[in-house]
Amino acid sequence: MKHIALALALTANILSTSDAQAQVGGFNMGQFNMENMFPKVSHTKMERLESNLPVITITTNTPLNAQKKVMAKMTMEGYDGYIGIKLRGNSSLSFNQKKYTIETRNEDGTELKACLLGMPAGSDWVLLSPYNDVSMMRDPFAFQLWRDMGHWGPRTQMVEVLMNDEYLGIYILSEAIKRGPSRVNIDKMLKTDTEGTALTGGYILRIDTYNEEDATFPSKVPGIGEGIMTSQITWTCIYPKKKNLQPEQLAYIQHYVDELEQVIQSDDFTHPQKGYTQYIDVPSFVDYFIHTELSLNADGYKRSAYFYKERQNADGTGGKLYAGPVWDYNLAYGNCNFCNANKINAWCFEGGNTQPTPALWQRLLQDPDFQKAVKTRYQALRKTILSDKAINAYIDQHAQLVAQAKNRHFKEYPELLVSEQEKNSLSKQPKGGFQMPGAFGGIGGAIAMNAISWFAAYRVSSYEEEIQVLKKWLSERLSFLDKNIDNFGKDFQPHIQKPTEIKPQFNEGFPF
C-alpha cells in the first residue's frame, strides 16, 4: 500500500506542475513538460454559440499560467468588462479541460465587485471544469446540499465557455470561498485587531495543499490513515491573507486550533465545561460529517477542508470554530478509485492511504452525544433533502439543464465516453459493494488510459448511463448510512486508530 501511495504522490506532483516551477504541500518537484505526457486539445472554432445555458466569452492576449493572473476581457449576460485569470488546480492541470480562477476587475487592474448571472456581488470567481465528472453535477449538488442544510455554500451557474473564439465546453461558474456579507459572513479583520475580542475573529482556515504564499502552521496532533507516508497535517489561514495577517493573529488562531485538537484527544474531551463543545459549533460539525460521509469523498476531511471562526462576543460567548464551507467534490459520490472511495461500505472518517485524515473526526465519533446528534439530524434530513425522491429530482433537473449542451461538450472531449468494448476491456471490477460498470481500481490500469482515467472508478458510454450509475450509487450509499447510523448510540463502534507520529518520507512534506 505504501508503494501505491508513493506512486500517487509522485503522480500528483508531476501532474500539478505547469510551465513554471510548482510547490504543492511544501514539496518541490521542479519543472516538467506536460506536453510530453498528455496531448493538447485543438478546440473547435466557433463564432457564435446558440445555447440554453449562459455563454461566457473570454479574450486573452497573454498565455495563461497557474501562478499569476493575467488581464483579459470577459463577456456574458450582465457583464462586459475586464478580468484577471489564471489556471487553477493541481492534478487537474493535466486535464484537457482546464479550471480557471477569475477576478473581476476595473480597466486599471484593480478588483471590481460584480454580480454575475444573478449571484451576489463579489470579485473572486471560479470556472470549475467538470472534466472528470461525466454527470457534470457533483460539485453543484454538493454545494446545493450544504446550502439546503442551512449553511453558506458557493452558488453556481452552469455555463458554456468560449476563449479566443474556441469552444471549451460546459463549465460551472462558482463563487469562491471568501469572507463577506454574502459569502462567509464573519467579521472583517484589520491589521490593528491584535488584542481583546477583536483578535478572536473572524478567520477562515483550510486543510489542503499549500505553498510559500500561504500562512501555515502544523497540527500538534498526528493524523491517521492506513499506509500514509506522513502523519503531519498542516493548517492554512486563508483569511486574513498572509500579507495582511499579523503575528499576534496567527499566534492566536494557531493556539486556538492546537488547544481544540489536544482537548479532543484528552480524557476529558466530553466534559461539559472543559471539553470540545467549548471550542466548536457542534451542529456544523454534525452536518459536515453527514455531508462528507454521504459523498464518500476520497479527499474527505483532509483536502479542501474549510473552517471558519467567528469573533467572540463582548460577554465572552460565541467565537467558536465552524466546519465548512464545502468544496471540491468532483471525485466524490463513487467517482474515484483510491482511498476506499469506490467501496460503498467505507467510512471517510477512518482515513485512507494518501494524505492523513485529522484524528478529531474519529474522536468525535467516540462521544455518545455526538453520535446521537448525528443520528437525529441524519434521520430528519432523510425525510426532506436527503430523501431518495429529493435527490433524484435534483439529478433529473440538472440533467435536463445540460441536455441541449452536453453533446457539444462530449464532442469536444470525446475521451470522456468510451465504447462498450473499451469499457469491458478495463481492469477488474472492485470486489464487494456497489459494482460499477467498467470499473477498475488500480494505478496500473489507469496509466495506460487517458488523463480522466487516472482517478476514475468506472467509465460509461453515455451521459444517460452516467445518470443511472449516479442514482444507483447514491441509493446504495444512503442504504448503508441508514443501517449504520441507526446503530449510533446503540452498538456502533467506530474504528479507532491512535494518532501516532509518522515522519515525512520526503524532505519537505507529503503533497498528495
Beta strands, then each sheet from edge to edge (+ up, - down):
strand 1: 22-24
strand 2: 27-30
strand 3: 55-60
strand 4: 70-76
strand 5: 79-88
strand 6: 99-105
strand 7: 124-128
strand 8: 156-163
strand 9: 166-175
strand 10: 203-207
strand 11: 215-218
strand 12: 234-239
strand 13: 305-309
strand 14: 321-323
sheet 1: 1+ 2-
sheet 2: 3+ 4- 5+ 6- 7+ 9- 8+ 3+
sheet 3: 11+ 12- 10+ 13- 14+
end
